[in-house]
């Protein structure tokens, strides 16, 4: 028995549920622009949506500028972060050797960004070798 073109053989209810699931998982894509809240050469960038009225956009940026001291702009701005909230460990059995995998190649600029981010987290005490 041949299926008609466009007929998947699934019930309409199942197709509807799959379509709804696909819609629900897609991220919201709104145009944004970067606004620097820093003074002088200091970079404190936030992304603000462009879909709002100009008056609301201006009020939002002013509010963020007035209260920029409450944002954490770097890892050093979070010294009292309690590690009981989130702490990840990799328990390794000393008698077993780790599985070695081939390194995944990345673009050089991406590798440098990752290296810098790991250094920042390590220097701020967010990462540690136990």
C-alpha positions as CSV (number, residue, x, y, z in Angstrom):
1,X,0.0,0.0,0.0
2,X,1.6,3.3,-1.1
3,X,1.3,6.4,1.1
4,X,0.0,9.5,-0.5
5,X,2.4,12.4,-0.8
6,X,2.3,14.5,2.3
7,X,0.7,11.7,4.4
8,X,3.2,10.7,7.1
9,X,1.0,7.8,8.4
10,X,0.8,9.4,11.9
11,X,-2.4,10.5,13.5
12,X,-3.4,14.1,13.1
13,X,-3.3,14.4,16.9
14,X,0.3,13.2,17.1
15,X,1.4,15.5,14.2
16,X,-0.3,18.4,16.1
17,X,1.6,17.5,19.3
18,X,4.9,17.3,17.4
19,X,4.3,20.7,15.7
20,X,3.4,22.2,19.1
21,X,6.6,20.8,20.7
22,X,8.7,22.3,17.9
23,X,7.2,25.7,18.4
24,X,7.7,25.5,22.2
25,X,11.4,24.7,21.9
26,X,12.4,27.5,19.6
27,X,14.1,30.4,21.3
28,X,12.6,33.8,21.2
29,X,14.6,35.8,18.6
30,X,14.3,39.5,19.1
31,X,16.5,42.1,17.6
32,X,18.8,43.6,20.2
33,X,21.4,46.3,20.3
34,X,24.4,46.6,22.6
35,X,24.4,49.5,25.0
36,X,27.6,50.5,26.9
37,X,26.8,51.5,30.5
38,X,30.5,52.2,31.3
39,X,32.2,55.5,31.6
40,X,35.2,56.4,29.3
41,X,37.1,53.3,28.2
42,X,35.3,51.0,30.7
43,X,33.1,48.5,28.9
44,X,29.9,47.5,30.7
45,X,27.7,46.2,27.9
46,X,24.1,45.0,28.0
47,X,21.9,44.0,25.2
48,X,18.6,45.8,25.0
49,X,15.7,44.8,22.7
50,X,14.8,47.1,19.9
51,X,11.1,46.2,19.7
52,X,10.0,48.6,22.4
53,X,9.0,52.3,22.1
54,X,11.9,54.8,22.1
55,X,10.6,56.4,25.3
56,X,10.6,53.0,27.2
57,X,14.0,52.1,25.7
58,X,15.5,55.4,27.0
59,X,13.9,54.9,30.5
60,X,15.3,51.4,30.6
61,X,18.8,52.4,29.7
62,X,18.7,55.3,32.2
63,X,17.5,52.9,34.9
64,X,20.3,50.5,34.1
65,X,22.9,53.3,34.2
66,X,21.6,54.5,37.6
67,X,21.8,51.0,39.1
68,X,24.8,49.6,37.3
69,X,26.6,49.0,40.6
70,X,24.2,46.1,41.4
71,X,25.3,44.1,38.4
72,X,28.2,41.7,38.4
73,X,30.4,42.7,35.5
74,X,33.2,40.2,36.2
75,X,33.8,37.2,38.4
76,X,35.7,39.4,40.9
77,X,32.4,41.2,41.5
78,X,31.0,38.1,43.1
79,X,33.4,37.4,46.0
80,X,30.8,36.1,48.4
81,X,29.1,33.6,46.1
82,X,28.3,30.6,48.2
83,X,29.6,27.4,46.6
84,X,26.9,25.4,48.4
85,X,24.5,26.6,45.8
86,X,26.4,25.1,42.9
87,X,29.4,22.9,43.1
88,X,30.4,20.4,40.5
89,X,32.9,17.7,41.1
90,X,34.3,14.9,38.9
91,X,34.8,12.0,41.1
92,X,37.6,9.9,39.6
93,X,38.6,6.4,40.6
94,X,42.4,6.5,41.2
95,X,42.7,2.9,39.9
96,X,41.2,3.7,36.5
97,X,42.8,5.6,33.8
98,X,40.7,8.2,32.1
99,X,39.3,7.6,28.7
100,X,41.2,9.6,26.1
101,X,39.4,11.1,23.2
102,X,40.7,12.9,20.2
103,X,40.7,16.7,20.7
104,X,38.0,18.6,18.9
105,X,39.3,21.2,16.6
106,X,38.0,24.7,17.0
107,X,38.6,28.0,15.3
108,X,41.7,29.6,16.8
109,X,39.8,32.7,18.0
110,X,37.2,30.5,19.7
111,X,40.0,28.6,21.4
112,X,41.6,31.8,22.7
113,X,38.2,33.0,24.1
114,X,37.7,29.7,25.9
115,X,41.2,29.8,27.3
116,X,40.7,33.4,28.5
117,X,37.4,32.5,30.1
118,X,38.9,29.5,31.9
119,X,41.8,31.7,33.2
120,X,39.3,34.3,34.5
121,X,37.3,31.7,36.3
122,X,40.4,30.0,37.7
123,X,41.8,33.4,39.0
124,X,38.5,34.3,40.6
125,X,38.4,31.0,42.4
126,X,35.5,29.6,40.5
127,X,37.5,26.7,39.2
128,X,39.9,24.7,41.2
129,X,42.0,21.5,40.8
130,X,41.2,19.2,43.8
